[in-house]
C-alpha cells in the first residue's frame, strides 16, 4: 500500500464520517421543529375555568340543596328542579320579590321572565327544568320557592 492509496482511503473514510454526521444531524433536528406544534395542543382544558363560575343548586321535595351558596359578582347559579312539584325561584320578600332591585313581581315579570335582570324566575319550572341567574350585584339574597314558600335558600354574592 503506497502513500497515495492511504490518503485516498483516509479521504473516503472522512467523507463517510462527515456525510453520516450530516444525515444524523438532520434527523435529530427534525423533532425539535415539531415540538412547538405538540405544545400548542393542550388548550383542551381552557373551558374548565368558565364552568367553575356556575354554582349548582338542586331543588328536591325537601327543599333547596345546598341551602347557602357563596359566589362572586358575575357568577351564575343554576337551580335545577329535581322535585315532584313546581319550582319558582324568587328573591324574598314573598310574595312581592322586591329585595334584589326594588321592583315587584307585578312590575318585573313579563310573560314568564324577568325584565331588568332581577332575581326572579317569574314562572314555575317543572321537574327537570333549570333556572339560571347571573348575580351582578354584591349582597346576601334570601330566596324561596314562590309556589311552596316554606322552602328557602340564600345566595351570598361577594
Ligand atoms: Cu314569592
Backbone and ligand atoms as CSV (ligand in chain L), in Angstrom:
chain,resi,resn,atom,element,x,y,z
A,1,UNK,N,N,0.855,-1.202,0.000
A,1,UNK,CA,C,0.000,0.000,0.000
A,1,UNK,C,C,0.890,1.251,0.000
A,2,UNK,N,N,0.737,2.096,-1.090
A,2,UNK,CA,C,1.581,3.287,-1.136
A,2,UNK,C,C,0.909,4.471,-0.455
A,3,UNK,N,N,1.578,5.586,-0.423
A,3,UNK,CA,C,1.106,6.762,0.284
A,3,UNK,C,C,-0.195,7.332,-0.305
A,4,UNK,N,N,-0.293,7.311,-1.692
A,4,UNK,CA,C,-1.477,7.856,-2.358
A,4,UNK,C,C,-2.719,7.036,-2.020
A,5,UNK,N,N,-2.568,5.733,-2.021
A,5,UNK,CA,C,-3.710,4.854,-1.705
A,5,UNK,C,C,-4.183,5.092,-0.269
A,6,UNK,N,N,-3.207,5.260,0.651
A,6,UNK,CA,C,-3.519,5.515,2.058
A,6,UNK,C,C,-4.296,6.816,2.219
A,7,UNK,N,N,-3.858,7.899,1.534
A,7,UNK,CA,C,-4.535,9.203,1.605
A,7,UNK,C,C,-5.937,9.137,1.002
A,8,UNK,N,N,-6.074,8.362,-0.108
A,8,UNK,CA,C,-7.383,8.223,-0.754
A,8,UNK,C,C,-8.352,7.510,0.193
A,9,UNK,N,N,-7.855,6.451,0.838
A,9,UNK,CA,C,-8.655,5.690,1.785
A,9,UNK,C,C,-9.094,6.567,2.962
A,10,UNK,N,N,-8.176,7.372,3.455
A,10,UNK,CA,C,-8.441,8.285,4.563
A,10,UNK,C,C,-9.513,9.317,4.179
A,11,UNK,N,N,-9.426,9.823,2.910
A,11,UNK,CA,C,-10.376,10.804,2.406
A,11,UNK,C,C,-11.788,10.205,2.312
A,12,UNK,N,N,-11.843,8.941,1.842
A,12,UNK,CA,C,-13.134,8.247,1.716
A,12,UNK,C,C,-13.776,8.064,3.097
A,13,UNK,N,N,-12.960,7.640,4.065
A,13,UNK,CA,C,-13.453,7.446,5.438
A,13,UNK,C,C,-13.945,8.767,6.027
A,14,UNK,N,N,-13.190,9.853,5.768
A,14,UNK,CA,C,-13.527,11.176,6.269
A,14,UNK,C,C,-14.857,11.663,5.678
A,15,UNK,N,N,-15.026,11.461,4.366
A,15,UNK,CA,C,-16.269,11.874,3.685
A,15,UNK,C,C,-17.459,11.074,4.237
A,16,UNK,N,N,-17.204,9.772,4.483
A,16,UNK,CA,C,-18.265,8.914,5.023
A,16,UNK,C,C,-18.690,9.379,6.415
A,17,UNK,N,N,-17.687,9.758,7.228
A,17,UNK,CA,C,-17.991,10.229,8.590
A,17,UNK,C,C,-18.787,11.542,8.558
A,18,UNK,N,N,-18.316,12.501,7.721
A,18,UNK,CA,C,-18.994,13.803,7.627
A,18,UNK,C,C,-20.418,13.631,7.076
A,19,UNK,N,N,-20.512,12.804,6.029
A,19,UNK,CA,C,-21.828,12.548,5.423
A,19,UNK,C,C,-22.786,11.911,6.410
A,20,UNK,N,N,-22.284,10.942,7.147
A,20,UNK,CA,C,-23.110,10.256,8.151
A,20,UNK,C,C,-23.536,11.187,9.254
A,21,UNK,N,N,-22.635,12.066,9.674
A,21,UNK,CA,C,-22.946,13.032,10.718
A,21,UNK,C,C,-24.044,14.002,10.280
A,22,UNK,N,N,-23.900,14.490,9.012
A,22,UNK,CA,C,-24.891,15.437,8.495
A,22,UNK,C,C,-26.278,14.798,8.402
A,23,UNK,N,N,-26.293,13.534,7.975
A,23,UNK,CA,C,-27.563,12.816,7.854
A,23,UNK,C,C,-28.217,12.645,9.237
A,24,UNK,N,N,-27.361,12.294,10.228
A,24,UNK,CA,C,-27.839,12.091,11.589
A,24,UNK,C,C,-28.352,13.407,12.188
A,25,UNK,N,N,-27.554,14.494,11.931
A,25,UNK,CA,C,-27.924,15.798,12.474
A,25,UNK,C,C,-29.271,16.257,11.933
A,26,UNK,N,N,-29.535,15.949,10.666
A,26,UNK,CA,C,-30.794,16.353,10.042
A,26,UNK,C,C,-31.985,15.628,10.692
A,27,UNK,N,N,-31.770,14.326,10.984
A,27,UNK,CA,C,-32.835,13.544,11.613
A,27,UNK,C,C,-33.080,13.996,13.053
A,28,UNK,N,N,-31.964,14.320,13.742
A,28,UNK,CA,C,-32.058,14.748,15.137
A,28,UNK,C,C,-32.740,16.107,15.245
A,29,UNK,N,N,-32.552,16.964,14.210
A,29,UNK,CA,C,-33.126,18.304,14.238
A,29,UNK,C,C,-34.625,18.277,13.944
A,30,UNK,N,N,-35.052,17.266,13.233
A,30,UNK,CA,C,-36.449,17.211,12.810
A,30,UNK,C,C,-37.464,17.264,13.965
A,31,UNK,N,N,-37.287,16.475,15.040
A,31,UNK,CA,C,-38.281,16.507,16.124
A,31,UNK,C,C,-38.378,17.866,16.817
A,32,UNK,N,N,-37.262,18.623,16.910
A,32,UNK,CA,C,-37.312,19.910,17.613
A,32,UNK,C,C,-38.195,20.909,16.864
A,33,UNK,N,N,-38.298,20.774,15.531
A,33,UNK,CA,C,-39.171,21.698,14.800
A,33,UNK,C,C,-40.638,21.320,14.989
A,34,UNK,N,N,-40.884,20.068,15.364
A,34,UNK,CA,C,-42.269,19.635,15.550
A,34,UNK,C,C,-42.751,19.808,16.996
A,35,UNK,N,N,-41.820,19.947,17.941
A,35,UNK,CA,C,-42.178,20.056,19.354
A,35,UNK,C,C,-43.140,21.214,19.659
A,36,UNK,N,N,-42.925,22.454,19.121
A,36,UNK,CA,C,-43.866,23.538,19.443
A,36,UNK,C,C,-45.299,23.231,19.016
A,37,UNK,N,N,-45.466,22.462,17.952
A,37,UNK,CA,C,-46.811,22.123,17.476
A,37,UNK,C,C,-47.539,21.273,18.516
A,38,UNK,N,N,-46.819,20.279,19.075
A,38,UNK,CA,C,-47.458,19.420,20.069
A,38,UNK,C,C,-47.727,20.177,21.366
A,39,UNK,N,N,-46.953,21.236,21.647
A,39,UNK,CA,C,-47.194,22.035,22.857
A,39,UNK,C,C,-48.384,22.971,22.695
A,40,UNK,N,N,-48.820,23.200,21.458
A,40,UNK,CA,C,-49.980,24.063,21.233
A,40,UNK,C,C,-51.286,23.287,21.370
A,41,UNK,N,N,-51.199,21.967,21.450
A,41,UNK,CA,C,-52.413,21.146,21.523
A,41,UNK,C,C,-53.127,21.192,22.884
A,42,UNK,N,N,-52.392,21.223,24.049
A,42,UNK,CA,C,-53.060,21.131,25.345
A,42,UNK,C,C,-54.237,22.064,25.630
A,43,UNK,N,N,-54.390,23.285,25.009
A,43,UNK,CA,C,-55.522,24.134,25.419
A,43,UNK,C,C,-56.900,23.479,25.422
A,44,UNK,N,N,-56.967,22.185,25.593
A,44,UNK,CA,C,-58.254,21.489,25.680
A,44,UNK,C,C,-58.934,21.799,27.009
A,45,UNK,N,N,-58.155,22.123,28.064
A,45,UNK,CA,C,-58.709,22.400,29.387
A,45,UNK,C,C,-59.070,23.841,29.609
A,46,UNK,N,N,-59.017,24.686,28.568
A,46,UNK,CA,C,-59.286,26.111,28.690
A,46,UNK,C,C,-60.728,26.387,29.102
A,47,UNK,N,N,-61.655,25.526,28.696
A,47,UNK,CA,C,-63.063,25.740,29.014
A,47,UNK,C,C,-63.425,25.475,30.467
A,48,UNK,N,N,-62.524,24.875,31.218
A,48,UNK,CA,C,-62.814,24.482,32.595
A,48,UNK,C,C,-63.064,25.670,33.535
A,49,UNK,N,N,-62.246,26.767,33.518
A,49,UNK,CA,C,-62.491,27.865,34.456
A,49,UNK,C,C,-63.872,28.493,34.329
A,50,UNK,N,N,-64.409,28.639,33.104
A,50,UNK,CA,C,-65.721,29.248,32.942
A,50,UNK,C,C,-66.808,28.341,33.539
A,51,UNK,N,N,-66.590,27.052,33.508
A,51,UNK,CA,C,-67.538,26.094,34.078
A,51,UNK,C,C,-67.565,26.223,35.606
A,52,UNK,N,N,-66.419,26.649,36.182
A,52,UNK,CA,C,-66.314,26.812,37.630
A,52,UNK,C,C,-67.187,27.952,38.157
A,53,UNK,N,N,-67.533,28.924,37.308
A,53,UNK,CA,C,-68.291,30.070,37.782
A,53,UNK,C,C,-69.799,29.804,37.782
A,54,UNK,N,N,-70.207,28.572,37.518
A,54,UNK,CA,C,-71.616,28.194,37.617
A,54,UNK,C,C,-71.786,27.323,38.864
A,55,UNK,N,N,-72.549,27.832,39.843
A,55,UNK,CA,C,-72.818,27.062,41.053
A,55,UNK,C,C,-74.140,26.331,40.877
A,56,UNK,N,N,-74.170,25.103,41.375
A,56,UNK,CA,C,-75.354,24.265,41.181
A,56,UNK,C,C,-76.153,24.120,42.469
A,57,UNK,N,N,-77.445,24.377,42.367
A,57,UNK,CA,C,-78.367,24.165,43.480
A,57,UNK,C,C,-79.479,23.259,42.953
A,58,UNK,N,N,-79.790,22.213,43.691
A,58,UNK,CA,C,-80.906,21.376,43.250
A,58,UNK,C,C,-82.087,21.567,44.200
A,59,UNK,N,N,-83.266,21.499,43.618
A,59,UNK,CA,C,-84.483,21.631,44.401
A,59,UNK,C,C,-85.167,20.271,44.467
A,60,UNK,N,N,-85.167,19.695,45.660
A,60,UNK,CA,C,-85.790,18.382,45.864
A,60,UNK,C,C,-87.088,18.576,46.641
A,61,UNK,N,N,-87.778,17.508,46.918
A,61,UNK,CA,C,-89.012,17.598,47.693
A,61,UNK,C,C,-88.754,18.088,49.117
A,62,UNK,N,N,-87.512,18.010,49.576
A,62,UNK,CA,C,-87.203,18.518,50.920
A,62,UNK,C,C,-86.586,19.920,50.885
A,63,UNK,N,N,-86.470,20.520,49.715
A,63,UNK,CA,C,-86.005,21.906,49.652
A,63,UNK,C,C,-84.778,22.106,48.791
A,64,UNK,N,N,-84.205,23.316,48.940
A,64,UNK,CA,C,-83.032,23.672,48.150
A,64,UNK,C,C,-81.758,23.091,48.783
A,65,UNK,N,N,-80.882,22.571,47.922
A,65,UNK,CA,C,-79.629,21.986,48.405
A,65,UNK,C,C,-78.487,22.330,47.450
A,66,UNK,N,N,-77.368,22.916,47.923
A,66,UNK,CA,C,-77.161,23.338,49.319
A,66,UNK,C,C,-78.038,24.534,49.679
A,67,UNK,N,N,-78.249,24.714,50.971
A,67,UNK,CA,C,-79.090,25.798,51.470
A,67,UNK,C,C,-78.493,27.166,51.182
A,68,UNK,N,N,-77.166,27.249,51.278
A,68,UNK,CA,C,-76.479,28.523,51.055
A,68,UNK,C,C,-75.346,28.321,50.057
A,69,UNK,N,N,-75.280,29.187,49.051
A,69,UNK,CA,C,-74.133,29.170,48.137
A,69,UNK,C,C,-73.486,30.549,48.156
A,70,UNK,N,N,-72.151,30.550,48.079
A,70,UNK,CA,C,-71.411,31.804,48.058
A,70,UNK,C,C,-70.711,31.924,46.707
A,71,UNK,N,N,-70.967,33.011,46.007
A,71,UNK,CA,C,-70.411,33.216,44.666
A,71,UNK,C,C,-69.776,34.604,44.579
A,72,UNK,N,N,-69.153,34.877,43.441
A,72,UNK,CA,C,-68.582,36.193,43.184
A,72,UNK,C,C,-69.498,36.953,42.232
A,73,UNK,N,N,-69.400,38.279,42.260
A,73,UNK,CA,C,-70.178,39.102,41.333
A,73,UNK,C,C,-69.864,38.655,39.900
A,74,UNK,N,N,-70.883,38.420,39.129
A,74,UNK,CA,C,-70.712,37.958,37.748
A,74,UNK,C,C,-70.895,36.457,37.587
A,75,UNK,N,N,-70.972,35.749,38.722
A,75,UNK,CA,C,-71.155,34.293,38.663
A,75,UNK,C,C,-72.642,33.935,38.479
A,76,UNK,N,N,-72.827,32.729,37.973
A,76,UNK,CA,C,-74.182,32.229,37.701
A,76,UNK,C,C,-74.524,31.093,38.658
A,77,UNK,N,N,-75.762,31.088,39.130
A,77,UNK,CA,C,-76.261,29.962,39.928
A,77,UNK,C,C,-77.350,29.278,39.098
A,78,UNK,N,N,-77.210,27.960,38.972
A,78,UNK,CA,C,-78.201,27.175,38.225
A,78,UNK,C,C,-79.033,26.360,39.207
A,79,UNK,N,N,-80.323,26.666,39.266
A,79,UNK,CA,C,-81.259,25.962,40.142
A,79,UNK,C,C,-81.980,24.912,39.298
A,80,UNK,N,N,-81.799,23.651,39.650
A,80,UNK,CA,C,-82.435,22.567,38.885
A,80,UNK,C,C,-83.542,21.926,39.716
A,81,UNK,N,N,-84.708,21.849,39.123
A,81,UNK,CA,C,-85.847,21.239,39.821
A,81,UNK,C,C,-85.778,19.721,39.678
A,82,UNK,N,N,-85.449,19.054,40.771
A,82,UNK,CA,C,-85.431,17.586,40.777
A,82,UNK,C,C,-86.564,17.063,41.667
A,83,UNK,N,N,-87.490,17.946,42.017
A,83,UNK,CA,C,-88.601,17.563,42.892
A,83,UNK,C,C,-89.790,17.084,42.062
A,84,UNK,N,N,-90.862,16.734,42.767
A,84,UNK,CA,C,-92.073,16.279,42.072
A,84,UNK,C,C,-93.077,17.418,41.911
A,85,UNK,N,N,-92.683,18.630,42.370
A,85,UNK,CA,C,-93.590,19.781,42.275
A,85,UNK,C,C,-92.932,20.912,41.475
A,86,UNK,N,N,-93.630,22.032,41.377
A,86,UNK,CA,C,-93.090,23.184,40.667
A,86,UNK,C,C,-92.035,23.923,41.483
A,87,UNK,N,N,-91.136,24.625,40.791
A,87,UNK,CA,C,-90.088,25.419,41.443
A,87,UNK,C,C,-90.060,26.799,40.806
A,88,UNK,N,N,-90.498,27.781,41.567
A,88,UNK,CA,C,-90.447,29.178,41.117
A,88,UNK,C,C,-89.475,29.892,42.049
A,89,UNK,N,N,-88.233,30.023,41.630
A,89,UNK,CA,C,-87.232,30.694,42.453
A,89,UNK,C,C,-87.508,32.187,42.418
A,90,UNK,N,N,-87.634,32.767,43.619
A,90,UNK,CA,C,-87.867,34.204,43.692
A,90,UNK,C,C,-87.190,34.777,44.921
A,91,UNK,N,N,-86.597,35.964,44.761
A,91,UNK,CA,C,-85.941,36.617,45.890
A,91,UNK,C,C,-87.019,37.010,46.906
A,92,UNK,N,N,-86.645,37.045,48.199
A,92,UNK,CA,C,-87.592,37.498,49.220
A,92,UNK,C,C,-87.938,38.962,48.928
A,93,UNK,N,N,-88.930,39.535,49.433
A,93,UNK,CA,C,-89.910,39.034,50.372
A,93,UNK,C,C,-91.084,38.418,49.602
A,94,UNK,N,N,-91.591,37.279,50.055
A,94,UNK,CA,C,-92.775,36.697,49.443
A,94,UNK,C,C,-93.985,37.525,49.844
A,95,UNK,N,N,-94.914,37.868,48.963
A,95,UNK,CA,C,-94.981,37.450,47.554
A,95,UNK,C,C,-94.492,38.496,46.544
A,96,UNK,N,N,-93.860,39.564,47.020
A,96,UNK,CA,C,-93.577,40.680,46.098
A,96,UNK,C,C,-92.211,40.601,45.390
A,97,UNK,N,N,-91.240,39.886,46.014
A,97,UNK,CA,C,-89.925,39.670,45.375
A,97,UNK,C,C,-89.200,40.990,45.050
A,98,UNK,N,N,-89.110,41.849,46.045
A,98,UNK,CA,C,-88.533,43.179,45.818
A,98,UNK,C,C,-87.072,43.312,46.254
A,99,UNK,N,N,-86.536,42.302,46.969
A,99,UNK,CA,C,-85.256,42.514,47.647
A,99,UNK,C,C,-83.998,42.427,46.763
A,100,UNK,N,N,-84.152,42.265,45.462
A,100,UNK,CA,C,-82.948,42.303,44.614
A,100,UNK,C,C,-82.750,43.690,44.006
A,101,UNK,N,N,-83.812,44.211,43.366
A,101,UNK,CA,C,-83.643,45.526,42.727
A,101,UNK,C,C,-84.747,46.525,43.068
A,102,UNK,N,N,-85.606,46.144,44.040
A,102,UNK,CA,C,-86.650,47.080,44.467
A,102,UNK,C,C,-87.944,46.981,43.684
A,103,UNK,N,N,-87.915,46.266,42.568
A,103,UNK,CA,C,-89.161,46.136,41.793
A,103,UNK,C,C,-89.919,44.893,42.244
A,104,UNK,N,N,-91.241,44.920,42.073
A,104,UNK,CA,C,-92.070,43.789,42.495
A,104,UNK,C,C,-92.378,42.874,41.315
A,105,UNK,N,N,-92.867,41.682,41.657
A,105,UNK,CA,C,-93.215,40.685,40.630
A,105,UNK,C,C,-94.128,41.283,39.564
A,106,UNK,N,N,-95.121,42.060,40.006
A,106,UNK,CA,C,-96.062,42.656,39.047
A,106,UNK,C,C,-95.347,43.607,38.084
A,107,UNK,N,N,-94.236,44.211,38.553
A,107,UNK,CA,C,-93.505,45.147,37.685
A,107,UNK,C,C,-92.491,44.442,36.782
A,108,UNK,N,N,-91.733,43.441,37.376
A,108,UNK,CA,C,-90.624,42.891,36.583
A,108,UNK,C,C,-90.924,41.577,35.863
A,109,UNK,N,N,-92.049,40.919,36.180
A,109,UNK,CA,C,-92.364,39.667,35.470
A,109,UNK,C,C,-93.265,39.943,34.270
A,110,UNK,N,N,-92.732,39.678,33.103
A,110,UNK,CA,C,-93.491,39.873,31.865
A,110,UNK,C,C,-93.416,38.589,31.047
A,111,UNK,N,N,-94.565,37.972,30.826
A,111,UNK,CA,C,-94.659,36.737,30.032
A,111,UNK,C,C,-93.699,35.639,30.517
A,112,UNK,N,N,-93.618,35.456,31.831
A,112,UNK,CA,C,-92.844,34.346,32.383
A,112,UNK,C,C,-91.348,34.554,32.476
A,113,UNK,N,N,-90.872,35.803,32.289
A,113,UNK,CA,C,-89.443,36.051,32.544
A,113,UNK,C,C,-89.271,37.463,33.088
A,114,UNK,N,N,-88.168,37.657,33.822
A,114,UNK,CA,C,-87.948,38.926,34.497
A,114,UNK,C,C,-87.274,39.927,33.566
A,115,UNK,N,N,-87.838,41.110,33.497
A,115,UNK,CA,C,-87.190,42.176,32.740
A,115,UNK,C,C,-86.282,42.944,33.697
A,116,UNK,N,N,-85.204,43.478,33.198
A,116,UNK,CA,C,-84.297,44.274,34.016
A,116,UNK,C,C,-83.331,43.454,34.846
A,117,UNK,N,N,-83.269,42.139,34.640
A,117,UNK,CA,C,-82.276,41.299,35.304
A,117,UNK,C,C,-82.425,41.200,36.796
A,118,UNK,N,N,-83.643,40.966,37.289
A,118,UNK,CA,C,-83.816,40.756,38.724
A,118,UNK,C,C,-83.911,39.257,39.025
A,119,UNK,N,N,-83.670,38.933,40.308
A,119,UNK,CA,C,-83.582,37.539,40.744
A,119,UNK,C,C,-84.979,36.991,40.977
A,120,UNK,N,N,-85.635,36.567,39.901
A,120,UNK,CA,C,-86.989,36.036,39.962
A,120,UNK,C,C,-87.224,35.204,38.698
A,121,UNK,N,N,-87.572,33.945,38.887
A,121,UNK,CA,C,-87.798,33.063,37.736
A,121,UNK,C,C,-89.091,33.426,36.995
A,122,UNK,N,N,-90.010,34.073,37.708
A,122,UNK,CA,C,-91.255,34.591,37.124
A,122,UNK,C,C,-92.242,33.538,36.612
A,123,UNK,N,N,-91.935,32.281,36.838
A,123,UNK,CA,C,-92.910,31.218,36.499
A,123,UNK,C,C,-92.446,29.932,37.180
A,124,UNK,N,N,-93.357,28.968,37.403
A,124,UNK,CA,C,-92.937,27.696,37.980
A,124,UNK,C,C,-92.185,26.871,36.947
A,125,UNK,N,N,-91.025,26.345,37.361
A,125,UNK,CA,C,-90.251,25.450,36.497
A,125,UNK,C,C,-90.631,24.018,36.857
A,126,UNK,N,N,-90.884,23.214,35.841
A,126,UNK,CA,C,-91.313,21.832,36.091
A,126,UNK,C,C,-90.108,20.953,36.419
A,127,UNK,N,N,-90.396,19.745,36.883
A,127,UNK,CA,C,-89.327,18.802,37.237
A,127,UNK,C,C,-88.424,18.566,36.033
A,128,UNK,N,N,-87.107,18.707,36.252
A,128,UNK,CA,C,-86.131,18.537,35.180
A,128,UNK,C,C,-85.677,19.846,34.566
A,129,UNK,N,N,-86.443,20.934,34.778
A,129,UNK,CA,C,-86.063,22.236,34.239
A,129,UNK,C,C,-85.051,22.933,35.147
A,130,UNK,N,N,-84.242,23.815,34.544
A,130,UNK,CA,C,-83.269,24.587,35.317
A,130,UNK,C,C,-83.462,26.079,35.082
A,131,UNK,N,N,-83.413,26.819,36.178
A,131,UNK,CA,C,-83.451,28.285,36.111
A,131,UNK,C,C,-82.066,28.797,36.460
A,132,UNK,N,N,-81.519,29.663,35.589
A,132,UNK,CA,C,-80.184,30.217,35.835
A,132,UNK,C,C,-80.286,31.709,36.067
A,133,UNK,N,N,-79.501,32.193,37.052
A,133,UNK,CA,C,-79.448,33.636,37.260
A,133,UNK,C,C,-77.999,34.056,37.497
A,134,UNK,N,N,-77.581,35.121,36.813
A,134,UNK,CA,C,-76.233,35.658,36.970
A,134,UNK,C,C,-76.309,36.880,37.882
A,135,UNK,N,N,-75.595,36.794,39.023
A,135,UNK,CA,C,-75.649,37.846,40.036
A,135,UNK,C,C,-74.688,38.978,39.688
A,136,UNK,N,N,-75.245,40.156,39.467
A,136,UNK,CA,C,-74.427,41.300,39.046
A,136,UNK,C,C,-74.215,42.307,40.172
A,137,UNK,N,N,-74.770,42.016,41.359
A,137,UNK,CA,C,-74.538,42.914,42.491
A,137,UNK,C,C,-74.206,42.101,43.749
A,138,UNK,N,N,-73.379,42.698,44.594
A,138,UNK,CA,C,-72.960,42.016,45.824
A,138,UNK,C,C,-74.060,42.142,46.878
A,139,UNK,N,N,-74.123,41.156,47.763
A,139,UNK,CA,C,-75.101,41.194,48.834
A,139,UNK,C,C,-75.494,39.803,49.264
A,140,UNK,N,N,-76.351,39.733,50.283
A,140,UNK,CA,C,-76.895,38.449,50.737
A,140,UNK,C,C,-78.357,38.410,50.326
A,141,UNK,N,N,-78.672,37.473,49.448
A,141,UNK,CA,C,-80.024,37.406,48.890
A,141,UNK,C,C,-80.721,36.123,49.334
A,142,UNK,N,N,-81.744,36.298,50.164
A,142,UNK,CA,C,-82.549,35.154,50.575
A,142,UNK,C,C,-83.658,34.990,49.546
A,143,UNK,N,N,-83.937,33.721,49.249
A,143,UNK,CA,C,-84.960,33.452,48.236
A,143,UNK,C,C,-85.843,32.300,48.709
A,144,UNK,N,N,-86.863,32.017,47.942
A,144,UNK,CA,C,-87.806,30.951,48.295
A,144,UNK,C,C,-88.439,30.412,47.026
A,145,UNK,N,N,-89.187,29.309,47.195
A,145,UNK,CA,C,-89.991,28.785,46.091
A,145,UNK,C,C,-91.346,29.470,46.176
A,146,UNK,N,N,-91.655,30.296,45.215
A,146,UNK,CA,C,-92.875,31.099,45.241
A,146,UNK,C,C,-94.127,30.233,45.275
A,147,UNK,N,N,-94.049,29.010,44.736
A,147,UNK,CA,C,-95.219,28.113,44.760
A,147,UNK,C,C,-95.087,27.046,45.848
A,148,UNK,N,N,-94.233,27.325,46.844
A,148,UNK,CA,C,-94.042,26.454,48.008
A,148,UNK,C,C,-93.132,27.205,48.951
A,149,UNK,N,N,-93.644,28.364,49.459
A,149,UNK,CA,C,-92.784,29.368,50.072
A,149,UNK,C,C,-92.149,28.976,51.404
A,150,UNK,N,N,-92.437,27.756,51.909
A,150,UNK,CA,C,-91.740,27.318,53.120
A,150,UNK,C,C,-90.323,26.849,52.775
A,151,UNK,N,N,-90.034,26.612,51.493
A,151,UNK,CA,C,-88.701,26.169,51.041
A,151,UNK,C,C,-87.878,27.405,50.667
A,152,UNK,N,N,-86.761,27.571,51.391
A,152,UNK,CA,C,-85.970,28.785,51.215
A,152,UNK,C,C,-84.491,28.473,51.021
A,153,UNK,N,N,-83.735,29.470,50.614
A,153,UNK,CA,C,-82.300,29.342,50.461
A,153,UNK,C,C,-81.659,30.724,50.454
A,154,UNK,N,N,-80.318,30.736,50.423
A,154,UNK,CA,C,-79.595,32.004,50.453
A,154,UNK,C,C,-78.445,31.971,49.450
A,155,UNK,N,N,-78.293,33.082,48.728
A,155,UNK,CA,C,-77.131,33.250,47.848
A,155,UNK,C,C,-76.351,34.461,48.368
A,156,UNK,N,N,-75.084,34.204,48.710
A,156,UNK,CA,C,-74.207,35.288,49.170
A,156,UNK,C,C,-73.306,35.656,47.996
A,157,UNK,N,N,-73.357,36.907,47.589
A,157,UNK,CA,C,-72.562,37.382,46.440
A,157,UNK,C,C,-71.491,38.337,46.963
A,158,UNK,N,N,-70.222,37.983,46.701
A,158,UNK,CA,C,-69.110,38.808,47.191
A,158,UNK,C,C,-68.410,39.536,46.058
L,1,CU,CU,CU,-92.770,34.516,46.472
